[in-house]
Amino acid sequence: MRRWMVAWGTLMLMGAAHAATLYRWVGPNGVVTYQNTPPPSSAAHVRVMHMRNHTSPAAVRKAVSAMHPVVLYRAPHCAPCRQVSAYLHRRGVPFRAVDVSRGQAVLRDMKQKTGSTTVPTIMVGKQVLVGYIPSALKNELTAAGYLKAPKD
């Protein structure tokens, strides 16, 4: 009996080592939070995700980008736009770049979706960042669940 209990306990520990639970919820102030601990009782829209330790960074990136796609509104000769693009590439964040110099229809679409016509404007899911503030972009991407860059 004791041998069976030791074997069962070992299997349980091995299973715990290979899986992690991630919780996503919306707080009372509307902020979306991701953590590996259960949310407070005041949390709304709680989602429990079971992740395996062998999940590749590419799989994580794909899952996160499906939930929180990144769109960069940019112009051809915009230095901050190039900086945002370079940062997203370094961090391995897939994104869609929209060139606002392509016409009035693009600007109207940008204004409707973001409330701005300033470049760069970055959308991370439904969150809108106007201008390039490195710490704000880093924090927004991290909050959305994107993996950190090697030097972040």
Secondary structure as the mmCIF struct_conf table of DSSP 4:
data_model
#
loop_
_struct_conf.conf_type_id
_struct_conf.id
_struct_conf.beg_label_comp_id
_struct_conf.beg_label_asym_id
_struct_conf.beg_label_seq_id
_struct_conf.end_label_comp_id
_struct_conf.end_label_asym_id
_struct_conf.end_label_seq_id
HELX_RH_AL_P HELX_RH_AL_P1 ARG A 2 HIS A 18
STRN STRN1 ALA A 19 VAL A 26
TURN_TY1_P TURN_TY1_P1 PRO A 28 ASN A 29
BEND BEND1 GLY A 30 GLY A 30
STRN STRN2 VAL A 32 GLN A 35
BEND BEND2 ASN A 36 THR A 37
HELX_LH_PP_P HELX_LH_PP_P1 PRO A 38 PRO A 40
TURN_TY1_P TURN_TY1_P2 SER A 41 SER A 42
STRN STRN3 ALA A 44 ARG A 52
TURN_TY1_P TURN_TY1_P3 ASN A 53 HIS A 54
HELX_RH_AL_P HELX_RH_AL_P2 PRO A 57 MET A 67
BEND BEND3 HIS A 68 HIS A 68
STRN STRN4 VAL A 70 ARG A 74
TURN_TY1_P TURN_TY1_P4 PRO A 76 HIS A 77
HELX_RH_AL_P HELX_RH_AL_P3 ALA A 79 ARG A 91
TURN_TY1_P TURN_TY1_P5 GLY A 92 GLY A 92
STRN STRN5 PHE A 95 ASP A 99
HELX_RH_3T_P HELX_RH_3T_P1 VAL A 100 ARG A 102
HELX_RH_AL_P HELX_RH_AL_P4 GLN A 104 THR A 114
BEND BEND4 GLY A 115 GLY A 115
BEND BEND5 VAL A 119 PRO A 120
STRN STRN6 THR A 121 VAL A 124
TURN_TY1_P TURN_TY1_P6 GLY A 125 LYS A 126
STRN STRN7 GLN A 127 VAL A 130
BEND BEND6 GLY A 131 GLY A 131
HELX_RH_AL_P HELX_RH_AL_P5 PRO A 134 ALA A 144
TURN_TY1_P TURN_TY1_P7 GLY A 145 GLY A 145
HELX_LH_PP_P HELX_LH_PP_P2 TYR A 146 ALA A 149
TURN_TY1_P TURN_TY1_P8 PRO A 150 LYS A 151
#
